Amino acid sequence: MTKCAFIPNFFKFYNILWQAGLPFLKRNPRICASFSKRTRAFHLQRADIWIQAASAGEAFLALSIIKNLKPDHPTTLLVTTTTDQGFDILKQGLGDLRLHPNIQLRVDWFPFDIPDTVKEAVKRVNPKVMVLLETELWPALLYELKINRTKILILNARLSKSSHRNYKATKALWNRLAPDTILTTSFRDAQRYTHIFPDARVGRIENIKFDIMETGPQKTKSQPCDLILPKDLPLSILASVRRQEEPEMVKLISALKKGYPNQVITVFPRHMHRIKKIQKKLTRAGLSFCLRSTLNSPLTGPGIILWDQFGELRSAYGRASAVFVGGSLHPLGGQNFIEPAVLGIPTVIGPYWEDFAWVGKEIFNLDLVTQCHDWTSVAQTMIALLNTPKDPLVGITCAQAYIDTRKGGSKTACKAILDKLG
């Protein structure tokens, strides 16, 4: 790494920002319990490979990589995460996973990117290989890893248009912190990472998410939706609705109710803190609804349910007749429309889905997902699907074939890791 006066001066300023923000972070109820492990490195131990899985999505990717990792000599592995949800997924998933006999593994908290804390963390772990997933770019961490001569990989890498713009504006910093290898999930992402890190080896990888996708209805220990959704009425789901889409959501509900009165319509906001705002908007529009949390028995007829409980969307997908996935009516990148599609559920999105470009446009040609240009065409498409239901088994078979041709990302990731380790 080239020496430059800019780097130490930047980290002095960066450290001041962290110190100013720590008192506020400590009061955050989601952070306070693990605060000491996020601001210090006393809990971390030596590991050959360090994998950082920020939250739930990255935790599932990490599990898939670990499942396929087969080192030919004893290897210690540290997996860290940033969120409670990520921690729970890793603990539960690794408890059910049979590790390769050469792997010794630990799960712990990822420290804040405070320069002094990260310096101590890298010193304690002293990894030969650091694996970052998707978009994990922490300047202090990259700096200390390069000083430590650790091989750095970003796997399943993606970079949104807005993030690319921000990183490009600070390219002078990132140029000196370049990872060794970046494997991206799309050609567009590869171009963006090349702009930021021209000295890194940038390549392509099949999205690891394809390796962990399951098609068809899934057996679960409990199906909470069965307790409140009537079995004799079709179900329309408006999923992952974003704040900017709420005005269109109200119009969409009205159109669905008018075009097909005999149905249940459910709204799953992308962020639960929007529940009260959505309640007001539905009330102003004259739309009667009930909150999911108030229901203990199935609806006795058509109605609208505003879902105010987290973690039940996938269960509801299994009962759906048609699904609209939000984040797509405005240029917000889109939300996960693959999840309902692979269950054989007719799925509809708006015109924007940049964050899911890795899925490939072919999914529209196979009629697994329908792309519409505005909320009006979304309503028309969903009403048509309710009037002429599709056979979910046909969709499941088609989805499975689509996924099977795109698997293999986990094995590619493992090969890259072991090549650097070797």
N, C-alpha and C positions, 0 to 999 in steps of 0.2 A: 504494500500500500504506500503510495507516494506521500511523503511528508509535506504538510501544508499548514501554514499558520491559521488558515480559516477554520480547520477542523477543531483544534482545541478551543478557539474562541467561540465557535458555535456551541460546543458542549458546555461551556461555562454558562452561556445564556439559557441553553436547554435545561440545565440543572436548576437554574433559578425558577424557571417556569414550573418544574415539577414540585419544588419545595413550596411554591406558592399555592399549588393545587392540592397538596396532600391533606391539609386539615379538612377540606371539603370532601375529599374522597373517603376519609376515615368515618365520616358521618353517614355515608351511604349504607343503608341496611344490607345491601347485597354484597358489600365488600368488607364491612367491619370485622366479621368473624375470621376472615383470612388475611386481614390487613398486615399483620406482622410478617407473614410469609411472602407478601407481595412487595414489601419495602426492605426486606433483608434476605440474605442467602444462606442462613445458618442451617436450614433444613435440607439443602441440596447436597447430593453425593456424586461421586465420580461415575461417569457413564461414557461408553464408546459412541453411542448414538443418542442424540437429543432431538425429540420430535415435539414441536409446538403445535397443539390443536386448540385454537382460540376458543371456539364455542361448540354448539351442538353439531353443526354441519361438519366442521373440521374433525371433531371427535370420531364421527362415523368413518371418515376417510382414514384417520389414523388406525382405527381398528382393522380396516380392510388391509392396510399396508402391513401391520403387525402379523395378521393372519397368514400372509403370504411371504413373510420374511424368514429366510432359511440360511443363516450364516454358517460357514463351515468350521467355525471355531467359537469358543465361549465369548459371548458378547453381552455387555450390560447396556440396557436401554432405559432411557428416561423419557417419559411422556408428560408434558405439562399442559395445562389449560388455564383459561382466563375467567371462565364463568362456572357457577354452581351447576348449571345444566350440563356443561361439557364434562365436569368432574364426575357427575352421576352416571353419564353415558359411558365414560371410560371405565369406571369401577365395575359397573354392571356388565358391560361387554367383555371386559377382560376376565371377569369371573367365570363367564361361560365359554371362554376361548381356551383351546388347547395350544399352548405355546410350543414353538420348536425347542427341543431340549437344550440347545446351545444359548438360548436367550434367558437372561435374568432381567426382570422388568420392575420399574417403580413408576408410580403416578404421583404427581405433585403439582403445586401451584406455580404458574409462570410469574416471575417478578415484574413489577413495573419497570419501564425502560429508563429508570433513573441511572445516570452514568455510573455513580459509585456502587450502587446495588448490582447492576449488570456486570460490572468489572469483577466483583467478588463472586457472582454466580458463575461466570465463565471460568474463573480460576478454580472454583470448587468442582464443577462438573468436568472441565477440561475435555470436552467432546472432540472426537476425531471428525465426526460428521454432524452437522446441524441441519435438520429438515424443517422447513417452514411450509405451511400449506395455504394455498390460494393467494391471499394478499396480506402477508404478515411482514411488513417492512418497518422495523424498529431501528432507528439510526444508531443508538448507543449499543444495542446488541450486535448489529452487523460490524460496528467498529471494533468491539472487543473480540469478536470471533476472528476477525481478520488478523488482529494482533496475535491472537493465540494460534494462528495458522490452521484453524478449523476449516474443513471443506463445507461450504454452504450450498444447500440445494433449496430451491423453491419448487415444489411439486404441485400438480393440479393448478398451476398458476393462472390467475385471471386478473384483469385490471380494467375497471370501468372507465368510461370516457371522462367522467369528472375527476376520478383519481389520477388518470394519466395526465390530465391537464395540470393538476396540482403538483405531481411529482416532476413534471417537465419544467415547471417554473423554478424548482429547486434542484435542477439537474447537477449543478456544481457540487452539491453535497453528495448526492447518490452515486455520481460517477466514481467516487473514491471508496464507496462501500459496496461495490458490485459483488453479488454472489458468484460462485463458480459455475453453477448450472441452473437454468430455469427451464422447466418443461411445462408448456402452456396447453390449455384445452382447446384453443382455437387459433387460427392464423392471425386474426385481428389482435388477440391478446399477445401473440408472439411479436407482432410489429410494435406494439406499445411498449413492451418490456425492452425491446431492442433500442428504442429511442432513449429510455432511461438508463439502461445498462449496456452500452455498446461493447464493452469488453467481456461480458458474460457469454457463455455458450447457451444459446436459446434454441430449444427444440420443441417438438410436439408430443403430447401424450393423450391417449384416450381418457376421457374424464373418469376418474375412479368411482364417481357416483353411479356409473352404469354397472359396476361390479356389485354394488350393494342394493340395487333396485330389485324389488319383488313384485311380480305381477299377480293379478287376481285377488280375490278376497282373502284377507289374512286372518288366521285364528288368533284371538287375543283372550286373555284371562277374563276380561269383562268388556261389555259393549254398552257403555252408558247411554248411547243414543237410542238403543232399543227400548229404553224405559220411557222415552218421551216422544218419539216419532211414530206416528200411525203407519201401520204396514199397508193399509189399503189406499194410500194417497201418494202420488209422485212427489219427489223432493227436489227442489232447486236450491243450489248452494251458491252464494256469492262469497267467495273465499279471498282472504288476504286483501281486503279492501283498504286502500290507502286514504289518507286525509284529503288529498287533492281530488279524489274520485267520489267523495261523499255526495256532492250534488247530483252527479250522474247516477249514483247508486239509488238515490231516492226515486229518480225518474224511471230507472230500470225496474225497481220493485213495483211501481205503479203499473208499468206496461205489462209485466209478467202476470200481475194479479188480474188485469183486465183481459189479457189475451188468453189466459188459462186459469180461470178462477178456482178450480178444484185441485189445489196443490198446497203444499207447505213450502214456504220460502224462508231460508235461514241466511243470516248475515254473520260472517266471521271477520271482524276487523283485523287488520294486520297488527295493530297496536291496541292493547286493552285499555289504555288510558283515554281512548277516543270514545268509549262507550257512552258516557253522559252527553257528549256533543251529538253523537248519532241519535240518541234518544230524542233530543230536542228537535232535530231535523225531521225525524219520522213523525213526531207529534204535530209539528207545524204543517206537514204535508197531509195531515188527516189520515195517516196510516196507523191502524191499531196493531200492536205487537205485544209480545211478552218476552221477558228475559229468561234465558236458559236456567239461571240460578233459582228461579221461582217455580220451576216445573218438577214435579215428582211422579207424574203419570202421563201417558200419551195424550196428545191433543185429540179432541173428539171430532175435529173437522179441519178445514183449511185454515191457515193462519201464517203469521210472520213471527219468527223467533230471532231475537238479537242475542247472539251467543256471547255471553260474558264470562265463560269459563275456559281456561287455557288447556290445551292438550287433547281435545276431542275431535279435531278436524278430520284426521284420518279415519276415525271410527265413523264419522258422518259421511265421508266419501263413499264408504261401502254401501250406503243406503240411497245414494243420489241417483236421480234420473238425468240431470244435467247440471253442469258446474261452470260457473264463470270465475276465472282467477284474476284478481286485481293486480295493481301495479303496472297495468298495461294500457289503460285509457289515456294516460299522460306519460311523457318521457321520463319514467321512473326506473327503468331497467327491467320491469316485470317481476313476477313472483313465481314460485314453483308450480308450473302447470303440468309437469311430468307426473307428479304423484297421483293425481286422479286419472290421468290418461292411461297409465300402466295398469290401473285397476279395471280397465274396460269401460270407464264412465265417459260419456260424451262431454268433451271439455272445450270451452270457448274462452278466447282471450281477445284483448284489444290489439292495436297496431304496434305497441312497444314491448319488446322482450329482449333487449340487448344483453342483459346479464345472463341470459340462457341461450346465447348463440351457439354454445357448445353442443346443444341438443341436435342441431342440424335442421335445415328447412324441410328435409324429407318427411318429417313427422306430420307436416300439413298435407303432403301429397297422399299419405296413407290414411287420411281421414280420421286420425287419432285425435287431432286437435284442429279446431276451426278458428282462423284468425279473422276478426272483424275490424272495420275501420272506425266505428264509434259505438256509443251505448245503444243507439236505435237498432243497429244491425245485430248487436249482441242479443237484445230482447227478441228480435224476430227469429234469430237462429235457435235460441233456447226454447221458444214457443213451438217451433217446428219440431224440435227434438222431443218435446213432451207429447205432441200430437202423433208423432211417428217414432216410437221408441226403437232404439237399436239393440241388437243382441250383444250383451256384454262379453259373451264368450268369444265372439268374432274379434272384438277389440283387444281382449286379453291375448289371444293367439298372435295377432298382428304386433302388439306391443312387445311380446316376448321375443319374436323374431327380430324386431328392430333393436332391442337391447343386446341380444346375443352377438350381433355383428359389431358391437361397439365395446365389448368387454376387453379386459386385458390391461387396463391402466395400472392396477395394483402391482402386477408382475413387472411392468416397465419401471415403476417407481422403485421397487425392491432391487432390481438390477442396478439402477443408478446409485442407490444408497450403498450397496455392497461393493460396487466398483470404486467408489470414493473411500470406503472403509479399507478396502484391500490395498 
